[in-house]
């Protein structure tokens, strides 16, 4: 069975009170529409057609991809009118209609819905709620068969008492769609062409409307304002937390933990409070992450320890290495096994060999550091001359004294030592001691300046 997916994403979202189109507002670091497209792709359709309107150019710019067909809806005349705009591009056997502001829909739910579709049957996703205000009501006959959907504003008091609501998500045989679209009317309270009117047409044509429901009602929750957006955000995070805990992660508090990307985890991982995982993050077995850390686009190998308040981005931390507290590893940073980066140390495009140490108050940029090398407090690689960057190379078993400035390009060979307070500008040969500081001079009888008294 071939599949075309239509995603309705043309709405303005006035209640967001934002210049940003509603569907571009983020949940977990990705736009709501981005989440829906991600789910759609997992169904492997032959086409994904995104109906856009308000902020169309920005939506195209943010989400453009070879597998997306953007369809313009110049006037927002209802959901039926929106689907009709995509009709000329539909060639598959089945059409699935999704919504760009319903980001939590699960692929498994959509698969169950699609299984309902045949030449004589369409699939409708409904949800049962204690308070379905705002939802179209599912009207059934005495045998329990769906006969129609009545929008909330058009519903009678008896119909408003129905608890089963329409999510708007439906899957239907494409061969029937053009006929139904041509028969839609805007004779209703909103003066719009409702896609939901297709249900009554299908029943009149002798088709069965088969319903399916999500396991979690939040799957079909949309966001029309900032409050609803925040509810989606927190629900997404709790869902991600449950997924990670099922894979062997201990979360100190799932309510204080955020995932904003794709996370792969091993077993016996410990994550403390207020940790944010962004982009593509790989966390292997026995990793510990302390509170208030941000890990972005990084790999943490087995046994890594990231201490409190550290920021790891675009880095690879080797097996048994550690960083923090208050460490910053910027893109291109690599720690080999058992390397140590301490408090207030910043790395950028720097590689620390096995067992190398930079304990505190240090900046290493564009640096190659050999195994077991120890870098004293206050060390800086002076890697930038205002136009170009240069590399500092330190061999194995090097000892860098405190408060050193290493002016790149410079090479400090195996086993060399630099004295505290030195500015190193030339090669230090293997085993040598480099002392590059002004000689101390003491002036006896020196009188300290006194503050001039104001008259």
Secondary structure as GFF3:
##gff-version 3
##sequence-region A 1 455
A	DSSP	beta_strand	3	9	.	.	.	ID=ss1
A	DSSP	three_ten_helix	14	16	.	.	.	ID=ss2
A	DSSP	three_ten_helix	22	24	.	.	.	ID=ss3
A	DSSP	beta_strand	26	27	.	.	.	ID=ss4
A	DSSP	beta_strand	30	31	.	.	.	ID=ss5
A	DSSP	alpha_helix	32	42	.	.	.	ID=ss6
A	DSSP	beta_strand	47	52	.	.	.	ID=ss7
A	DSSP	alpha_helix	56	63	.	.	.	ID=ss8
A	DSSP	beta_strand	68	72	.	.	.	ID=ss9
A	DSSP	alpha_helix	79	86	.	.	.	ID=ss10
A	DSSP	three_ten_helix	87	89	.	.	.	ID=ss11
A	DSSP	beta_strand	94	99	.	.	.	ID=ss12
A	DSSP	alpha_helix	107	114	.	.	.	ID=ss13
A	DSSP	beta_strand	121	128	.	.	.	ID=ss14
A	DSSP	beta_strand	137	140	.	.	.	ID=ss15
A	DSSP	beta_strand	146	150	.	.	.	ID=ss16
A	DSSP	three_ten_helix	152	154	.	.	.	ID=ss17
A	DSSP	alpha_helix	157	160	.	.	.	ID=ss18
A	DSSP	beta_strand	164	173	.	.	.	ID=ss19
A	DSSP	alpha_helix	174	182	.	.	.	ID=ss20
A	DSSP	alpha_helix	197	204	.	.	.	ID=ss21
A	DSSP	beta_strand	208	213	.	.	.	ID=ss22
A	DSSP	three_ten_helix	217	220	.	.	.	ID=ss23
A	DSSP	alpha_helix	226	246	.	.	.	ID=ss24
A	DSSP	beta_strand	249	251	.	.	.	ID=ss25
A	DSSP	three_ten_helix	254	256	.	.	.	ID=ss26
A	DSSP	beta_strand	257	265	.	.	.	ID=ss27
A	DSSP	beta_strand	269	271	.	.	.	ID=ss28
A	DSSP	beta_strand	275	283	.	.	.	ID=ss29
A	DSSP	beta_strand	288	289	.	.	.	ID=ss30
A	DSSP	beta_strand	294	296	.	.	.	ID=ss31
A	DSSP	beta_strand	299	300	.	.	.	ID=ss32
A	DSSP	beta_strand	305	306	.	.	.	ID=ss33
A	DSSP	beta_strand	311	313	.	.	.	ID=ss34
A	DSSP	beta_strand	316	317	.	.	.	ID=ss35
A	DSSP	beta_strand	322	323	.	.	.	ID=ss36
A	DSSP	beta_strand	328	329	.	.	.	ID=ss37
A	DSSP	beta_strand	334	335	.	.	.	ID=ss38
A	DSSP	beta_strand	340	352	.	.	.	ID=ss39
A	DSSP	beta_strand	357	369	.	.	.	ID=ss40
A	DSSP	beta_strand	374	375	.	.	.	ID=ss41
A	DSSP	beta_strand	380	382	.	.	.	ID=ss42
A	DSSP	beta_strand	392	394	.	.	.	ID=ss43
A	DSSP	beta_strand	399	400	.	.	.	ID=ss44
A	DSSP	beta_strand	405	407	.	.	.	ID=ss45
A	DSSP	beta_strand	410	412	.	.	.	ID=ss46
A	DSSP	beta_strand	417	418	.	.	.	ID=ss47
A	DSSP	beta_strand	423	424	.	.	.	ID=ss48
A	DSSP	beta_strand	433	434	.	.	.	ID=ss49
###
